[in-house]
Amino acid sequence: MTTQLYLVPLPDAQATQPPSQGVSSRVAIAGLLEEGGISTENIATQDVDLQIRGQFRLGEFSHKLKRELESLGESTYTAVPLYDEDKTNLGDDRGYYELASVDVNPAHKSTRQAYEYTVGLKKKGTRESEWTAVKTNSEDIGTGLATGSTGLIGVPSDDLKERWYSTASGSEVATPTQTVSAEFGDVDLFDPTESSFDDPTLVFEQPYSAEGNVDVRVWDDLGEDKFASLSDGDGGTVEVTQWVHAFHTGFEFDGAPIVDNGLLRLRFDESAGTVEAWEWDEGSSAWTSIALTLGDWALFDADLESLGPASVEAYLEFEDTTDGSLSACRLSVQRGLDRAVVRNPQNDTIPSGLETALSPLASDQTTDQQPSQTLLPRGDLK
């Protein structure tokens, strides 16, 4: 049994099932999970409604979970789900929370194999009190790459009761234009121009267990392959995720940052001056390389400016190795899109040669919907 705080697993002491490669990235492996588990306490203070205490005793993977929990605590995510899939551990404490405090310390001074943590949470609501909402703010894309159609926004196909909403005009039913299959689930794509409102908000509800499945993620690849094979304790092996989730812009990467929405994966390697790209092949259930040749352009700096479930935005600078000059672009990987949205930097344009170099990974859409996800009180729609 494992409690989830968004994409960070809080394994229970009784967990014995090997993890999958899937959304939860669980590392509660038989033979590795010596002890641990969580306890929850409702606290009547001004800043904290619920406190979770527990231990990570997962060998080398304890440090991975430490970094992920601390990063989530430093993030700008204002409402993340806390739930357990079998619904027996948390009871009425399931819901959406803001992380008020995160404290993780070694269980023993001489090892990084075990950690004790305390998380203070402020409740934001439940599925019964809140809608999940994706706001849009459409802007034209003024690059030579913008030769296609209006931008779409993606939400998990597990969503229910979708509607467009505007504070001034109310709500109306929303219908997806298509569905795409990402690595860990399907994504419904919606066209905001089909709404009668300008820059509408798409509201919906979804199961807690669907939270995060198809969201945009940032990884620290640690300079390693994503999966490591470990013994399952029964004579077999199981593959577990060793990359580390990053949730805030100040995260210190030990390897290269990777942005991944389950359809498109980008790796920014400043030391090598390269950008690598892959796309998800549904037929083979595998990632395949996107041919990308930067030519005279070398990645100079990759700055992740904002991280969120619907979009991750980066500011990229490239050096023209023929003359040493620098040029920049704004890039976002958005949920449900199989290519990145590439836009001009503020008060400047992307050189045509750099546009050509980036075109294999870039969307041809003419508008950027700039999706951002939040919660919306159900009372606002009444």
Beta strands, then each sheet from edge to edge (+ up, - down):
strand 1: 2-5
strand 2: 8-11
strand 3: 37-42
strand 4: 50-56
strand 5: 80-84
strand 6: 95-106
strand 7: 115-125
strand 8: 130-135
strand 9: 139-140
strand 10: 153-156
strand 11: 160-166
strand 12: 170-173
strand 13: 178-182
strand 14: 185-190
strand 15: 201-205
strand 16: 217-220
strand 17: 227-231
strand 18: 237-241
strand 19: 244-246
strand 20: 257-260
strand 21: 264-269
strand 22: 274-281
strand 23: 286-289
strand 24: 297-307
strand 25: 311-320
strand 26: 326-334
strand 27: 341-343
strand 28: 367-368
strand 29: 372-377
sheet 1: 2+ 1- 5+ 6- 7+ 4- 3+
sheet 2: 12+ 11- 15+ 8- 29+
sheet 3: 9+ 28-
sheet 4: 10+ 14- 13+
sheet 5: 19+ 16- 20+ 21- 22+ 23-
sheet 6: 17+ 18-
sheet 7: 24+ 25- 26+ 27-
end
